[in-house]
Amino acid sequence: MLKASDTMIDLSFNRRTALKALSLSAGAALLKLPASAKGPVEKPSPAFKYSLNMSTIRGQKLGFVKELETASKAGFSSVEIWIDTFQGYLQQGGSVTEARRIIHDLGIEVENAIGFAKWIVDDEATRKAGLEQLQREMEQLAQIGCKRIAAPPMGANGSNAPLIDLNVVTERYLTILEMGKNTGVMPILEMWGGSPNLKKISQVLYVITESGHKDARVLMDTFHIFKGGSNPDSMAFVGKDAVDIFHINDYPAGITPGKISEPDRIYPGDGIAPLKQMLQHIKHPGKPVIISLEVFNNNYYQQDALLVAKTGLAKMKAATEGI
């Protein structure tokens, strides 16, 4: 014969068992909810950001503000400006405050600036002047929100320029990296294929790795990789974190590295450069890489700047399709 206490224990046990079963069933049901009921699914970030280097419309002589407006109208949200154009704007009465407002209102991000300070040269007086110039430029750029400045081998790029030991280049690059750390505008080591110094991927790679600096970056370029005789597959050895920006363009068939010159640059996809292969090498799994259209084509300079910018953007998107 069952006791009252036994009945209470059984009822309690059955209640707990039922509640547990209900809980498990509810959990299982939740796990089987359709995707639409689980909240928004985060889309992967795009692999590339499209930028306009103002070299591409430099020949139209629009001036600093109209260049920015043209880039914005064409659909670019990122640009690379040229230091001399920006300083010309300031000398003609513009201000960094006004420039920052214009950039903000246009929804443009100034990713980098193209400058030519002689930070790398052996001559001490020239290098000191170059460092002072670079310091001024970094301070100006910081005020308009620009994050980077190109650091090419300016002054050590003539055909008769002496070779500078890469360990010396590394020390000098470390000097300007510290300047960048203090100003918030980081110098990117730029390779120039026609220069005796920093003409190859292997050379800029040596400098940034030997520096050991967390902010060291390299600026490669389709044209300069070809001009300097680097194998495009060497790009695979450059750490993906070392590439923030890549200058994209193309070059025609039937011209050798020794003969090709800046005006021979053409739109991406209009030549024979292995662009898909190059872009695959620099694609970063965790962040978009900025690809910036840099050409100096005299035929394009004869055309409407907005048309050139729009055409360039369309060609860039086509080049990155499927990567």
C-alpha positions as CSV (number, residue, x, y, z in Angstrom):
1,M,0.0,0.0,0.0
2,L,1.4,3.4,-1.0
3,K,2.0,6.0,1.6
4,A,1.0,9.6,1.1
5,S,4.7,10.6,1.3
6,D,5.5,8.1,-1.6
7,T,2.7,9.7,-3.7
8,M,4.2,13.2,-3.1
9,I,7.6,12.0,-4.1
10,D,6.3,10.5,-7.3
11,L,4.3,13.6,-8.1
12,S,7.3,15.8,-7.5
13,F,9.5,13.6,-9.6
14,N,7.0,13.5,-12.4
15,R,6.7,17.3,-12.4
16,R,10.4,17.8,-12.6
17,T,10.7,15.2,-15.4
18,A,7.9,16.9,-17.4
19,L,9.5,20.3,-17.0
20,K,12.9,19.0,-18.0
21,A,11.3,17.4,-21.1
22,L,9.5,20.6,-22.0
23,S,12.7,22.5,-21.7
24,L,14.7,20.2,-23.9
25,S,11.9,20.2,-26.5
26,A,11.9,24.0,-26.6
27,G,15.6,24.1,-27.0
28,A,15.5,21.7,-29.8
29,A,12.8,23.7,-31.5
30,L,14.9,26.9,-31.2
31,L,17.9,25.1,-32.7
32,K,15.7,24.3,-35.8
33,L,14.5,27.8,-36.3
34,P,14.9,29.0,-39.9
35,A,17.6,31.5,-40.6
36,S,15.2,34.4,-41.0
37,A,14.1,33.9,-37.4
38,K,17.6,33.9,-35.9
39,G,18.3,37.6,-36.6
40,P,20.3,39.2,-39.4
41,V,23.2,37.3,-40.8
42,E,26.4,39.4,-41.0
43,K,27.7,39.7,-44.5
44,P,31.4,39.2,-45.2
45,S,33.4,42.4,-45.7
46,P,34.4,43.2,-49.3
47,A,37.9,42.3,-50.1
48,F,38.8,45.7,-51.6
49,K,38.2,49.4,-51.2
50,Y,38.4,51.4,-54.4
51,S,40.4,54.6,-54.3
52,L,41.3,57.3,-56.8
53,N,44.9,58.5,-56.9
54,M,44.7,62.0,-58.2
55,S,47.5,61.3,-60.7
56,T,44.7,59.8,-62.8
57,I,43.1,63.2,-63.3
58,R,46.1,65.4,-62.6
59,G,46.5,66.5,-66.2
60,Q,43.2,68.2,-66.2
61,K,44.5,70.7,-63.6
62,L,41.3,70.9,-61.6
63,G,42.8,71.9,-58.3
64,F,42.5,70.3,-54.9
65,V,38.8,70.8,-54.2
66,K,37.5,69.9,-57.7
67,E,39.6,66.8,-57.7
68,L,37.9,65.7,-54.5
69,E,34.5,66.6,-55.9
70,T,35.2,64.7,-59.1
71,A,36.2,61.6,-57.2
72,S,33.1,61.7,-55.1
73,K,30.8,62.2,-58.1
74,A,32.4,59.3,-59.8
75,G,31.6,57.0,-56.8
76,F,34.9,56.9,-55.0
77,S,34.8,57.1,-51.2
78,S,38.6,56.9,-50.8
79,V,41.3,59.0,-52.5
80,E,45.1,59.6,-52.5
81,I,45.9,63.2,-52.8
82,W,49.1,64.9,-54.0
83,I,51.0,67.1,-51.5
84,D,51.8,69.8,-54.1
85,T,48.2,70.2,-55.1
86,F,47.1,70.3,-51.5
87,Q,49.8,72.9,-50.6
88,G,48.8,74.9,-53.7
89,Y,45.3,75.1,-52.3
90,L,46.6,76.3,-49.0
91,Q,48.8,78.9,-50.6
92,Q,45.8,80.3,-52.6
93,G,43.9,81.0,-49.4
94,G,42.5,77.6,-48.4
95,S,42.9,76.3,-44.9
96,V,43.2,72.9,-43.3
97,T,40.0,73.5,-41.4
98,E,38.1,74.2,-44.6
99,A,39.7,71.2,-46.3
100,R,38.7,68.9,-43.6
101,R,35.1,70.1,-43.8
102,I,35.0,69.7,-47.5
103,I,36.4,66.1,-47.2
104,H,33.9,65.3,-44.6
105,D,30.9,66.8,-46.5
106,L,31.8,64.8,-49.6
107,G,32.0,61.6,-47.7
108,I,35.6,61.1,-48.8
109,E,38.4,59.4,-46.9
110,V,41.9,60.5,-47.6
111,E,43.8,57.3,-47.4
112,N,47.3,58.4,-48.4
113,A,49.2,61.4,-49.7
114,I,51.8,61.3,-52.5
115,G,54.9,63.3,-51.4
116,F,58.6,63.4,-52.4
117,A,60.6,64.3,-49.4
118,K,64.3,63.2,-49.7
119,W,64.4,61.2,-46.5
120,I,66.6,58.4,-48.0
121,V,69.6,60.2,-49.5
122,D,73.2,60.0,-48.3
123,D,73.9,63.7,-48.3
124,E,73.3,64.8,-44.8
125,A,72.2,68.4,-45.5
126,T,69.7,67.2,-48.2
127,R,68.4,64.4,-45.9
128,K,68.0,66.8,-43.0
129,A,66.0,69.2,-45.2
130,G,64.0,66.2,-46.5
131,L,63.1,65.2,-42.9
132,E,62.0,68.7,-42.0
133,Q,59.8,68.8,-45.1
134,L,58.3,65.4,-44.3
135,Q,57.6,66.6,-40.7
136,R,55.7,69.6,-42.0
137,E,53.8,67.5,-44.5
138,M,52.8,64.9,-41.9
139,E,51.5,67.7,-39.5
140,Q,49.4,69.2,-42.3
141,L,48.0,65.9,-43.4
142,A,47.1,64.9,-39.8
143,Q,44.9,68.0,-39.6
144,I,42.7,66.8,-42.5
145,G,42.5,63.2,-41.3
146,C,45.0,61.6,-43.7
147,K,46.5,58.5,-42.2
148,R,49.5,57.8,-44.5
149,I,52.1,59.3,-46.7
150,A,54.1,57.6,-49.5
151,A,57.9,57.3,-48.8
152,P,59.5,56.6,-52.2
153,P,63.3,56.7,-52.8
154,M,63.2,60.3,-53.9
155,G,66.6,61.8,-54.5
156,A,68.2,58.3,-54.8
157,N,66.4,57.4,-58.0
158,G,68.4,58.9,-60.8
159,S,70.2,56.6,-63.2
160,N,73.5,57.7,-61.7
161,A,72.4,57.5,-58.1
162,P,74.6,55.3,-55.9
163,L,73.2,52.2,-54.3
164,I,72.4,52.6,-50.7
165,D,72.9,49.6,-48.4
166,L,69.6,48.2,-47.4
167,N,70.5,48.2,-43.7
168,V,71.1,51.9,-44.0
169,V,67.8,52.3,-45.7
170,T,66.2,50.4,-42.9
171,E,67.7,52.8,-40.3
172,R,66.4,55.8,-42.2
173,Y,63.0,54.2,-42.6
174,L,62.8,53.6,-38.9
175,T,63.5,57.3,-38.3
176,I,60.5,58.4,-40.4
177,L,58.3,55.6,-38.9
178,E,58.9,57.2,-35.5
179,M,58.0,60.6,-37.0
180,G,54.8,59.0,-38.3
181,K,54.1,57.5,-34.9
182,N,54.3,61.0,-33.3
183,T,52.1,62.7,-35.9
184,G,49.7,59.9,-36.7
185,V,50.5,59.9,-40.4
186,M,52.5,56.7,-41.2
187,P,55.0,56.6,-44.1
188,I,54.6,53.7,-46.5
189,L,57.8,52.4,-48.1
190,E,57.2,52.8,-51.8
191,M,59.0,50.8,-54.5
192,W,60.0,52.6,-57.7
193,G,60.9,50.2,-60.6
194,G,63.0,52.7,-62.4
195,S,65.2,53.6,-59.4
196,P,68.5,51.9,-58.5
197,N,67.2,51.8,-54.9
198,L,64.0,50.1,-53.8
199,K,63.2,48.9,-57.3
200,K,62.2,45.4,-56.4
201,I,59.8,43.7,-54.1
202,S,62.6,41.8,-52.5
203,Q,64.3,45.1,-51.5
204,V,61.3,46.7,-49.9
205,L,60.4,43.4,-48.2
206,Y,63.9,43.3,-46.7
207,V,63.6,46.8,-45.3
208,I,60.2,46.3,-43.7
209,T,61.0,42.9,-42.2
210,E,64.4,44.1,-41.0
211,S,62.9,47.1,-39.3
212,G,60.8,44.9,-37.1
213,H,58.4,47.9,-36.7
214,K,54.7,47.1,-36.3
215,D,53.7,50.1,-38.5
216,A,56.1,49.2,-41.4
217,R,54.2,49.0,-44.6
218,V,55.0,48.6,-48.3
219,L,53.4,50.3,-51.3
220,M,53.6,48.2,-54.4
221,D,52.4,49.1,-57.9
222,T,51.5,47.1,-61.0
223,F,53.6,49.3,-63.2
224,H,56.6,49.4,-60.8
225,I,56.6,45.6,-60.4
226,F,56.9,45.2,-64.1
227,K,59.3,48.1,-64.6
228,G,61.7,46.9,-61.9
229,G,61.7,43.3,-63.1
230,S,60.1,41.7,-60.1
231,N,58.2,38.4,-60.4
232,P,54.5,39.1,-59.6
233,D,54.5,35.9,-57.6
234,S,57.0,37.5,-55.2
235,M,54.0,39.4,-53.8
236,A,53.0,36.2,-52.1
237,F,56.0,36.6,-49.7
238,V,55.0,40.1,-48.6
239,G,53.0,39.6,-45.4
240,K,49.3,40.5,-45.9
241,D,49.4,42.8,-42.9
242,A,52.2,44.8,-44.6
243,V,49.9,45.9,-47.4
244,D,47.3,48.6,-46.7
245,I,47.3,50.1,-50.2
246,F,48.2,48.8,-53.7
247,H,48.5,51.0,-56.8
248,I,46.6,49.4,-59.6
249,N,47.0,50.0,-63.3
250,D,47.9,48.0,-66.3
251,Y,50.5,48.0,-69.2
252,P,50.2,47.2,-72.9
253,A,51.8,44.3,-74.7
254,G,54.9,44.7,-76.8
255,I,56.9,47.0,-74.5
256,T,59.8,45.9,-72.3
257,P,60.5,46.9,-68.7
258,G,63.5,48.9,-69.9
259,K,61.4,51.0,-72.3
260,I,58.1,51.4,-70.5
261,S,57.5,54.8,-68.9
262,E,54.9,56.4,-66.6
263,P,52.6,57.7,-69.5
264,D,52.3,54.1,-70.7
265,R,50.1,53.2,-67.8
266,I,46.5,52.2,-68.8
267,Y,43.3,51.2,-67.1
268,P,43.2,47.9,-65.2
269,G,42.2,45.1,-67.6
270,D,43.2,46.9,-70.8
271,G,46.6,45.4,-70.8
272,I,48.5,42.2,-70.1
273,A,49.3,42.5,-66.4
274,P,48.4,39.5,-64.3
275,L,46.0,41.5,-62.1
276,K,43.9,38.7,-60.8
277,Q,47.0,36.9,-59.7
278,M,48.4,40.0,-58.0
279,L,45.2,40.9,-56.2
280,Q,44.8,37.3,-55.0
281,H,48.3,37.6,-53.4
282,I,47.4,40.7,-51.4
283,K,43.8,39.9,-50.5
284,H,43.5,39.9,-46.7
285,P,41.2,37.6,-44.9
286,G,40.4,40.1,-42.2
287,K,40.3,43.5,-43.8
288,P,39.7,45.2,-47.1
289,V,42.8,46.2,-49.0
290,I,42.7,49.7,-50.6
291,I,43.4,49.5,-54.3
292,S,44.1,52.9,-55.8
293,L,44.0,53.7,-59.5
294,E,47.3,55.5,-60.4
295,V,47.8,56.3,-64.1
296,F,49.6,59.2,-65.9
297,N,48.1,58.7,-69.3
298,N,48.2,61.7,-71.6
299,N,45.2,60.4,-73.6
300,Y,43.1,60.3,-70.5
301,Y,44.2,63.8,-69.6
302,Q,42.6,65.1,-72.8
303,Q,39.2,63.7,-71.7
304,D,36.6,64.9,-69.2
305,A,37.9,64.1,-65.7
306,L,34.6,62.7,-64.4
307,L,34.5,60.3,-67.3
308,V,38.0,59.2,-66.7
309,A,37.3,58.6,-63.0
310,K,34.0,56.7,-63.7
311,T,35.7,54.6,-66.3
312,G,38.6,53.8,-63.9
313,L,36.2,52.7,-61.2
314,A,34.3,50.4,-63.5
315,K,37.5,48.9,-64.7
316,M,38.7,48.3,-61.1
317,K,35.5,46.6,-60.1
318,A,35.8,44.3,-63.2
319,A,39.4,43.5,-62.3
320,T,38.4,42.4,-58.7
321,E,35.3,40.4,-59.7
322,G,35.5,36.9,-58.4
323,I,38.5,37.4,-56.1
